[in-house]
């Protein structure tokens, strides 16, 4: 049960693993960021006034997403490269000849991957969620200027009886919600009766005070303008603030608060609960990668099976990501319970990895 019989060996292997993981991650992010920027630069520069500064802003918002998404892939490839190198140089044979078991050989990599998982969780909370939220808002306004206020939501639609309400921008929380560029479509059956437009709407407690009002009646073809109008006494502020809650755009703590607000409002939260659990299980997937890629460490390099073993390790790792995305999709549509959707792939592939390691090496 002594998983670290040699401190020097443990540091040597952990250092190799971390350096190769970071190198793979840097290469992946650099290439993917360049390709993504080539695809989006035309849209960014198409907005009047945008230039090189906006391109760098896009890179600063997109790069955290790429790092978070491909960090587990990098850990998998870093594991396989590290173990294949050790195997090729007969270092694994030397370790086993010295009395180390397969689990003792993998222990330094697993401990290092735990550190990577913790850093990944902190990185997701502090950088990825805010960057995702801001990039989503920026894309919805076609890379134009975004208001500096927090809790900004764009292009929100709310239904109230026969009225369909659209707000281009929604800012604030609770009773301090403010709507900008508001349009209200009054319908009966499949016909449009009237269109009401306003510059801004504020919640007064008894309704919404709409300013800069223009009302167009479809039947008569007449247009009427008013300085202000009180509307929507049955529309609650949370219908605007909770209508487009995205798990990716919120940190784990903000998402927990949004789920509680939705539950109090009687709204379904299953997909968000699955996303909340996945914010924990996602970073922890890095811990699985040394176990799934361990098959590349063992076997005789001279037998010609090293490449095949590396391919098997990559196949196990990528199979985990496929199963994880599938389970999360099932959780989002309510087919799987949230806890099962987030943790079932992790536990399943942990058992698979342990079974392969014990049956072949222990």
N, C-alpha and C positions, 0 to 999 in steps of 0.2 A: 504493500500500500504506500510505499515511499515513491511518489511520482517524480521527485526531483533529486535523484541520488547524486547528481553532479551539478553544482551551481554554474560552473563554467560552461558546461555543455548546454544547459538550459538557456543561458543568456545568448550563447552563440546561435542556437536555433531560432530563438525568438527574434533576434536582431535580423537574421536572414529573412525570416518570414515578413516582418514589418517593412523592411526596405523593399522587398519585391512586391508586396501588396501596394505600397504607396506609388511605386514606379508604374505598375499596371494601371492604377487608378488615374494617375496624372496623364498617361498616354490616352486612355479611354476618354477622359473628360476633354482633353485638348482636341482630339479628332472630332468627337461628337459635337462639341461646342462650335467648332469651325463649320461643320456641315449645317448645323442648326442656324447659325448666324447667316450663312449664305442663303438659306431658304426664307428667313424672316427679314433680312435687311431691306428688301424692296418695300415691304409693308411699312416698316418703321420710317424710312426716308420719304415715303409717299405723303406723309402728313406735313403740311406747311410748317417750316421752322425747325424741323428735326434735322440733326446732323450727326457728326461723329460722337458727340457727348451722349446722345440718346442710344447709339449703338453700344457704347461702353456700359450705359445703364442697363440695357437689355442683358448684356453678358453678366453683369453683377447679380441680376435677378435670376437668370437661367442657370448659371453655374452651380449654385447650391442644390437645385433640383437634380442635376446630372450627378453630382457627387453622392447625394443621398440614394439615388436610384441604383447606381452602379458600384457602390461600395461593397455590397455582398458579392457581386460578380468578381470584383477585384480580389477580395479575400479568398474566393475559391481558386482563381487563377494563381494568386500568390502562393497558396498552399501547394498546388500541383507543381509549380515551378520549383519551389523550395524542396519538396520531397523527392521530386524526380532528379534534381541535382545531387542531393545527398545519396540517392540510390545509385546514380550513375558513377559517382566517385567512391563507391563501396563504403561510405560512411555509415549507412544503415546497417550493413553487415558487421561493421566494427562495433557498433552500439549493441547489437544483439549478441555478438560474441562476448561483450563485456557484461552480459547478464541483464540488459534492459529489455523489458517487454514492449509490445506494440503500444500499449497505453502510456508507458513511461516515455517513449519516443515522441508521442503526440502531445503529451502534457504541456510542454512549453508553448506550442502553437495554440493550444486551446486557451491557455491563460492569456496569451497576447491577444487572441481574438475576443476575449471578454473585455479587455481594455478598449479594443476597437468598437465593440458594441456599446459601451458606456459613452464613449466620445460621439458615436453616431447618434445616440439618443439625445444628448445635450445639443449637438449640432442641429438636429431636426427641430427641437423646441425653440432654439434661439435664432436660427437663421433661415431654415428651410420654409417653415410655415409662414413667417412674415413675407419672405420673398415670393412665395407662391401666391399669397393673397394679393400683393401689389401687382405682380405680373398679370394675374387674371383680370384685375381692374383695368390695367393699362391696355390689355388686348381688347376688352369690351368697349373702350372708348377709341378704338382704332389708333392706339399709340399717341393720342393727344394728351393734353394736360390733365392730371388727376388732382382732385381736391386734397388739401393737406390734412383734412380731418380723419380721425380714426373711424373704424367701423363703416367704411364706405362700401356700398353695394351698388352695382350698376344694372340697368335694364331689368328692373323687377316688375313682375306681373302679378296682380291680385284680382280675384273675382269676387264681386259683391252683388248677388242677385243677378239682374240683367246687365249690370255694369261690369266692364272689363277695364281695369285701371293699370296704366303703365307709367312707371317713374324711371327716368333715365339715370338719376342718381338718388341714393338714399343714404343719409348720414345720421349719426347719433344713435341713441339707445332709449328704450322705455318711452316715456312721454316727451322726450326731447328729440324725437325723430323729425327730420326735415326732408321733404321731397322736392326735387328740382326737375323741371321740364316734364310736367305731368300731363297725361292724356287720358281721358275717360270716354270709353266707347259704350253708348247705351244701345242695347240690342233687344229685339223681340223675334223669337224664332231664329231664322237665319238672315234677318235684315238689320241693317244699321239705321237707327233712328236719329241719333245726334252724336256730335263729337264735341267734347269740352276740353279745352286746352288751358293750361296755366303755367306761369313761370315758377311758382314756388308754393308749397303747401306746408302748413304747420299744424300740429295736433293741439287743440285747445281744451281737451277734456270732454267736450260735447260733440266734437266733429273736427273737420279739417278746414282751416281757413286758407282758401286758394286765392292767390293774388295774380294780377295780370291776366284776367280771364277772357277767353274768346270762345263763344258758343256757336256752333254751326248746326242748323236744323236741316236734315237731309230732305224731308218732305217738302218744305217750302223753299229751300235753297237760300235761306237768309242767314246772316251772320250778325251776332250781337256781342259787344264788348262791355266788360264790367271791371271796375278796379279790384273788387274782391267778392268772394262768394263762399258761404259755409256749406260744406258737402259732407257726405259719408259719416253720418252719426253712428252707423253700425260697423264701421271698419276700425279694427284695433291696430295700434302701432306695431305689435309683434307680427302681424300678417306681412309686413314689409321687411322687418329685420330678421325674421326666421324663415323666410320663404326660400332663400338660396344659401343655406348653410352647407359649406363644403368641408369635409373632414381634412382634406389636404391643405386647406388654407388657414387652419386653426391649429394652435399648439394643443398639446394634450390637456392642459389646464383650461384653456378657453373652450375647447370642444366639450369638456365635461360640463361647463356652465351652460353652453348652448343646448346640450342634451336635456339638462334639467328644465330649462325654459320651455323647450318643445314638449316635454312630458307634462308640465303644468298646463300648457295650452291644449293638451289632448291630441298632439300630432304624433305620427309614427316616427320612431327613432332607431329602428333596427339597423339600418345601413350605417348610421353614424356610430352606433355602439360597436359594430364590427370594425369600423375605421379607428375607433378609440383603442380597442384592444390591439389592433394591428400596429399602432404606434409604439407598442411595447414589443410585440413579437417580431416586427420587422427588423429593428436593430439587432435583436437576439439571433437572427438567422446567421449572422457572422460567426457565431459560436459553433454552428453546425458544419461550416465549410471545411475545417481541418479533419473532421470525422468522415465527411463524405469524400474528400479528396485523398484520404489516407491510403487508398488502394494503390496509389502511384508510388508509395514509399517502399513497398515490399516486393518480393520476388527478385530473381537474379537478373541484373541488367544485361548480362551477356546472353541470356536466353532469347532476346529479341522481343520480350513481352512488355518492356517498359512503356513503349508508345501506346500499346493496347490498354495497359493499366491506366495511363494518363487519360485516355479517351473515356474509359469507364468512370473514372473520377469526375470528369467534366459532365458526363451524361447523368450521373447521380445528382450533381449540383444543379444542373439546369432542369432536371425533372422536379426537383424541389420547388424551384421558382414557378414552374408551370402549375404545380399542384397548389402552391400558395396563392397565385393569382386567381385560379379557378375557385378555390374555397372562398376567397374574399368576394368574388363576383356573386357567388351563391349567397353569401351573407348579405350583400347589398340588396338583393331582390327578395330576401326573407326566406329563402329555401333552407338555409342553415342557421342555427342559433349563432349569435354574435361570438360567443366564447369559442364555439366549435370551429367557426370559420377562421378565426385568428390563430388558434393553437393546434388544431388537428394536424396540419401539414408538418409543423415543427416536431411534434411528438412522433408522428409516423416515420419521418425520415431520420430522427434520432435513433429509433429502434432499428430501422434498416441499416444505418451506418454501424451501429454496435453489433448487429448480427453478422454483417459482412466481416468486420474486424475480428470478432471472436472466432468465427468459423474458419477463417483463412489464416489467422496469425497467432491466436491465443490457444 
